[in-house]
Amino acid sequence: MGRVLPLEDRQRRPVRFQFASGESVLFRLLDEASSVSCHEHGEYMNLVQLFESDTGHQLVRVSYYRRPTGGDDDSWAYGSQSALALKVDDWRSLLSAAMRKPWFRSMVQEAQPKL
């Protein structure tokens, strides 16, 4: 448990991704979007993060931190040890498939006016 460092601090630290092949690659955090959700099970800081390797390959990861409801800033715990991280083209493919589902398309359409 601990404090979630500001984006600028986390951008300075490399992040190691371990792939199913056993290969390990370092990436840097370029940018992220976040939202906080609260419910009876706790508070969640939800993140969509853009990473880039030294060779220019980009990954987008969806991850989260969590803490007990009412916890202080030092009680966040990373909850995405096996988070979904895909190449940008793979995200396009997944999101295209999801947009063909009425429930997903409706959710995206409802979010658009908030942009």
C-alpha positions as semicolon CSV with decimal commas, in nm:
position;residue;x (nm);y (nm);z (nm)
1;M;0,000;0,000;0,000
2;G;0,115;0,350;-0,064
3;R;0,071;0,679;-0,235
4;V;0,015;0,703;-0,611
5;L;0,293;0,928;-0,732
6;P;0,211;1,217;-0,968
7;L;0,217;1,131;-1,338
8;E;0,536;1,332;-1,391
9;D;0,720;1,118;-1,135
10;R;0,589;0,791;-1,276
11;Q;0,689;0,900;-1,628
12;R;1,055;0,902;-1,517
13;R;1,051;0,535;-1,413
14;P;1,074;0,251;-1,665
15;V;0,803;-0,016;-1,649
16;R;0,898;-0,376;-1,727
17;F;0,645;-0,581;-1,921
18;Q;0,685;-0,959;-1,902
19;F;0,525;-1,129;-2,203
20;A;0,389;-1,484;-2,235
21;S;0,701;-1,580;-2,432
22;G;0,910;-1,498;-2,127
23;E;1,056;-1,191;-2,298
24;S;1,087;-0,883;-2,079
25;V;1,082;-0,532;-2,231
26;L;1,116;-0,191;-2,067
27;F;0,862;0,077;-2,155
28;R;0,813;0,436;-2,045
29;L;0,480;0,585;-1,943
30;L;0,393;0,866;-2,186
31;D;0,044;0,966;-2,079
32;E;-0,268;0,847;-1,901
33;A;-0,634;0,919;-1,837
34;S;-0,794;0,834;-1,505
35;S;-1,120;0,832;-1,316
36;V;-1,210;0,736;-0,959
37;S;-1,508;0,518;-0,877
38;C;-1,648;0,453;-0,530
39;H;-1,884;0,182;-0,416
40;E;-1,944;-0,050;-0,121
41;H;-1,635;-0,259;-0,202
42;G;-1,390;0,032;-0,195
43;E;-1,249;0,310;-0,408
44;Y;-1,083;0,247;-0,743
45;M;-0,855;0,471;-0,947
46;N;-0,907;0,344;-1,304
47;L;-0,636;0,417;-1,560
48;V;-0,580;0,398;-1,935
49;Q;-0,207;0,439;-1,992
50;L;0,007;0,487;-2,303
51;F;0,357;0,334;-2,293
52;E;0,643;0,336;-2,542
53;S;0,957;0,122;-2,567
54;D;1,301;0,246;-2,670
55;T;1,232;0,100;-3,016
56;G;0,912;0,305;-3,054
57;H;0,659;0,025;-2,995
58;Q;0,352;0,149;-2,811
59;L;0,123;-0,034;-2,569
60;V;-0,202;0,081;-2,410
61;R;-0,272;-0,065;-2,066
62;V;-0,596;-0,059;-1,868
63;S;-0,520;-0,090;-1,497
64;Y;-0,632;0,024;-1,154
65;Y;-0,534;0,106;-0,798
66;R;-0,770;0,033;-0,509
67;R;-0,811;0,128;-0,146
68;P;-1,069;0,076;0,129
69;T;-1,357;0,324;0,127
70;G;-1,244;0,634;0,313
71;G;-0,876;0,536;0,298
72;D;-0,612;0,807;0,297
73;D;-0,374;0,893;0,013
74;D;-0,120;0,641;0,145
75;S;-0,358;0,344;0,127
76;W;-0,370;0,287;-0,251
77;A;-0,262;-0,060;-0,370
78;Y;-0,190;-0,150;-0,732
79;G;-0,451;-0,405;-0,837
80;S;-0,350;-0,488;-1,196
81;Q;-0,057;-0,725;-1,177
82;S;-0,192;-0,894;-1,492
83;A;-0,350;-0,591;-1,658
84;L;-0,461;-0,589;-2,021
85;A;-0,185;-0,427;-2,228
86;L;-0,216;-0,437;-2,607
87;K;-0,048;-0,282;-2,909
88;V;-0,244;0,008;-3,054
89;D;-0,353;-0,199;-3,358
90;D;-0,479;-0,475;-3,128
91;W;-0,684;-0,218;-2,933
92;R;-0,836;-0,102;-3,262
93;S;-0,934;-0,460;-3,343
94;L;-1,080;-0,523;-2,997
95;L;-1,269;-0,193;-2,988
96;S;-1,405;-0,251;-3,340
97;A;-1,539;-0,588;-3,229
98;A;-1,684;-0,435;-2,913
99;M;-1,853;-0,153;-3,109
100;R;-2,050;-0,417;-3,298
101;K;-2,216;-0,509;-2,967
102;P;-2,518;-0,287;-2,894
103;W;-2,446;-0,270;-2,519
104;F;-2,091;-0,144;-2,579
105;R;-2,183;0,095;-2,860
106;S;-2,456;0,243;-2,639
107;M;-2,210;0,296;-2,354
108;V;-1,965;0,477;-2,585
109;Q;-2,242;0,691;-2,737
110;E;-2,358;0,795;-2,388
111;A;-1,999;0,895;-2,297
112;Q;-1,939;1,103;-2,612
113;P;-2,131;1,416;-2,502
114;K;-1,905;1,431;-2,194
115;L;-1,591;1,469;-2,407
